[in-house]
Amino acid sequence: MTATKLACVLLAAAGWTGRPKLVPPAGMEATLEAEGAKQKLRFRKAGTERRLLAVELDALPRTPQAKALCLTYSLRLTGGEARAALVAFEKDAATWFRLGARPLETGEKIEARLPLKALHKAAFSRDGGNAMDWDGVQKLWVGVVLDGKASGELVLHSAEITDRPYRPTRAMAIPCTDPKQWGLAHDPAAKAAVTAGNDAPGEAASVKIDFAFPGGSHMYVVPSVRLADVDLTGYRALRLTYKATVPEGIGGLLVMLIERGGAQYPAEPAPATTGEWRTLTIPLKSFHRGGWSKDDNGRLDLDDVASVAVGVHGTARPARARGAIHVAKIELVP
């Protein structure tokens, strides 16, 4: 197979060379056909497990400042989900990967961007340090991971490694309407439960967080949802659709971004509570480290945020304080 536009676009800006070929498929049937400047992959996967569908490129990188993989693709998909994927192999046998945080859309000539700021080291890597060295990359796999039984066709029109910052093109929804998606942390004297809601606007799915705790002393209830593998540096705000009733003495909601190490960054000022559904957009610059929380570098690292919390804290006036928070949507806004 001769080199195609995929290889040239992906590699030319960095001074790389390569010849696309199909990564040997495991657990599915797949073919690769070069059609002009396009790479056309047809696939059929009977199992439900995750599998990789990708083309392989021999590469000699020249830019250590890579920030994103830009893909222009067309996708026909029956069943399952597909997410963008990049795997990089260093000369010393270290292997690194990054997967898209959300499923790819189906349709013709769609652009997807995969941030490369923090690649993950594969568990089977035999060597290498704690961060990928682009100058040591020998080989790249570019394509998608498929989840569930799936069949269809993926056409890669172009691909490019770029040093331009990652900029998402639309809001990203954070799954939050299944009670199983929520974790609960609260004061030992408090009680809380997350159940399915039934009164969101447009009959949309939601969750209801009921809580109760004694008044007269500081209490906290912190329900949270984990984020997928997403780089928040491409977003400017968090958008929340909610309603809440809280006991007297509680000044507002405790909406926080929580880093992997546990550092907590609440939104300031605290979002107001209301018995009616509302949608609030909170700029990411409004999240500041809580006085009770410690962080080695003292700042919010957007590429290290692991979860979003929507809860309450403070000193309630009633002897037995009760309340409820309803959440229908949590979104990241570019």
Order of alpha helices (4+ residues) and beta strands (2+ residues): alpha-beta-beta-beta-beta-beta-beta-beta-beta-beta-beta-beta-beta-beta-beta-beta-beta-beta-beta-beta-beta-beta-beta
